[in-house]
């Protein structure tokens, strides 16, 4: 990914997406906001312990920097599940509907509509960006280890296939920043949460002290590969959120007392 600036707001963008003029996308860092303390400074997540008015100010700062003030923004209330919601414009255009909408119990969003921004919150979990350039459909998935165990990425791809006739071989996918295998230590009972067909030994490494570490990004890559996404269509962000306190919030590093980055995508 490349660190760029949207009107002085630092944003990470995928190389394969950043020159597509019909898309706006990116992942925020922790820089450029108004929050203080462990939430310093661009905290995009409510229910973190941060003051709600500061979170709203941070979200508004992003929206304004994207010139998206007049258009809907959809944010899921994530539960580490595998439910995908397809967002259509008509319900968003009802009278008195706020421009900033939160959906409960959802961890993935898909829309074919222009001028709707999809926004998820992350702080170690992986944001997965989906784009079908032929049918002009976008998706955004919150993929933590629980969602990966429930095959949420497969759910997203199958939704694109069933509802929009997307060809997996044509999809472009970005696997965003998240906790890396360098930092994501797991216990032996971790595998009990995974279906047997997902128990790939290549996803685990053991250090000299016998501790086990899991590779979330590679797990997502393998799920994409099983769904016939070409390797050349997948871009994987190398950044580890846990290793980079100057750029990212990290739930594990900060022991839960931290903010959230925002991952977003929209069709112009």
N, C-alpha and C positions, 0 to 999 in steps of 0.2 A: 504494500500500500504506500501511497505518497501523502505526506503531510502538506496540506494546502491551506489557504486562508479564504474564508467567505467573509468579505468585509471585516477583516482582522480577527475573525473567529477561527481558531485552528480546527481543521477537519481532516480526518484521514479518508482517502478515497482509493478505490481499486483502480489499478492501471487499465484494466479491460473495460471499465465502465465510464471513466472520467471524461472520455472524448465522445460519448454518446449524447448528442445534443438533446434528445428527447427525455433524458433522465436527470433527476437530481438525487444525489445519494451521498452517504458518508457515515462516519462514526465520529462522534465528538470525543475530545479529550477532557481532562478535568480542568482545563484552563479556559479563562474568558468569562467566568460567571460572577455571581455575587454572594455565594454561600461561604460560610466560614468554618473554621475548625476542621474536623475530619471530613467535612463535606466540601472543602475548598477545591475549586470554586464553582465549576459549572455542573452542579449536581442536578440530574434530570429526573431523579426518582423520588416520589412521595413515599410515605411510610418507612422512611429511613432514619427518622429522628431529626431531620433538618426542618427548619421552619417552612411551612407550606408556601408562604408568600415568596420566599426566596426561590423555591423550586419553580413556581409559576413564572417568576421573573426570568429565571434561566431558560425555561422553555420558550418564553416569549422572545428572548434574545436570539435564540436559534431561529425561530420562525421568522422574525423580522430580517435577520441576516440572509435568509433564503428567499426573501420577498414573497412569503407565503401567508401574509396576514389575512388575506381575504378568502382563503381556501381552507377546507376541512383538514384537520390532523386527527388521525385515529391511533389511539394508544391502548394496547391490551393490558388488562390487570392479570399479569402472568402468574401461573400456578405450577409451573414445571410439569405440565401435562403434554398432550399431543393434539389438542383440538386446534383446528384451522378454521378461521372465519373468512368468508369471501365478502368483500366490502363493495356494495353498489352505491351509486351516487344518489338515487331517488330518496332513500330514507334520510340521507344527510341534508337534503334540501328542504325538509319540512320546516314550516314556520316555527320560530323560537328554538330551533335546534342549535346548540352551541357549536362553534367551530372546532373546539377541542373536545373530542369524544373519547371516553374510556369504556372498553368492553371487558366484562368480567369473564374469568375462566378460560381465557384464550392465550395461546402461546405462538400462534402464527397467523399472519394476515396475507391475503391475496386480493388484488384488485386489477381489473382491466380499465379502470376509469382514470381519466386525466384529472389533474388538479386535486388529488387526494394524497396527502402525505401519510405514509405508514411509519410509525415510530415505536421502537421497543427499547427497554432499558436493560443494560447489562453491566456486570461487574465481576467478571471471571467466566460466566456463561458465554457461549459463542453466538454471535449474530450471523445468520446465514441469509444471504441475498440471492434471490432468484429473478431471472429476467428471460422472458420469451420474446425475442426480437421480431419474430414472424407474426405472432398474434397480439403483440403489444400488451403483455400482462406482466405484472411484477409481484413478487412475494418477499416476505421478510419473516424469519423464524428465530425464535428464542430457543437455543439448543444448549441446555445444561445436561449433566449426565443422566438425570432422570428422564428428560425429554428424549435423549438419544436412545436410552434403554427402551422407550416406548415408540421408537422409530418415527419421530415427528418429522424428520426430513423426508422420509418416504411418504408420509401422509400429505405433505405439501406438494410433492411431485405428482402423486396420484390425483390430487385435487386439480392440479393444472391439466393433467391428461383427461380426466373425466369431464370437467366443466368447460375447458377451453381448447381441447384437442391438441394440447402441446406435445411436441415430439421431444423426448428427453435428450436426444442427440443434438438438438438445436438450442437447448437451454444454456445460458451463461450463469455461473454460480460464483459467488464470493463468500469465502469463509473468513469471517472477521477476527479481530483481536480477541483473545481470551486467555485463560490460564493455560500454560503450556505443560508438557510432560516433565519439564524441569522442576515444576513446583506442585503439580497436582498429585499429592501423595494419597493413596487409598489403602484400605484394609482388606484382609482376605475375604471378608464377607461381602465386599463390594460387588463381586460378580453375581451374587444371588439375585440382584435386581435385573440382570440381563437375560433375555431369551437365549437358549443354547446356541442358536445359529449365529449369535453375535459375539460369541466367546473366542475372539481372535487373539492368540498369544502375542502377536506383533504389537498389540496396543499397550502391553504392559512392559515395563522395564524394572529391574531390581538393582538397587545400588549396593555398594560394598558393605553396607550395614544391614542389608536384608530388607530395606524399605521398598515398597512397590509404588510405582508412579504410572499414571494412566494418560494416554494421549487422546484428548477429546477431539482435536482437529483431524487426526488421522481416522478416528472412528467415523466422523462425518464424511470424510473423503471416501472411505470404504462403502458407506451407505449410498453415496452418490454413484460410485462405481457399480454397485449392484443394481442400481436403477438405470444403468446404461448412459450416464452422463460422461461424455468424452473427457479424458484427463486434461486435454488442452483447453477445455472450456471452464476449468476450475482454477480460481486464484485463491491461494491460502495466505492470509496475513501472517507474517512471522512473529509479530509482537506478542509477548506474554504480559498480560495485565498485572500479574503478581510480581514480576521482575522490574516493573517500571513505575515506581511511585510518583515520579515527576510528571508522568503523562496520564496515568490511569488510576481509577478506583479499583480496589480488589477486595472482595468479600473475605477471602481466605487470609490474605496478608494482614488486613486490618481487623480481623476477628469480628466481622459483621458490622462494625461501627464505621460506615463509609457511605459514599454516594453511589451514583450510577451514571454511566455514560449513556448517550442516546445513539442508537443506530437507526437510520432513516433512509427511505427511498420513495420517490414519487415520479409519476409521469407528467411532464410539463404540458 
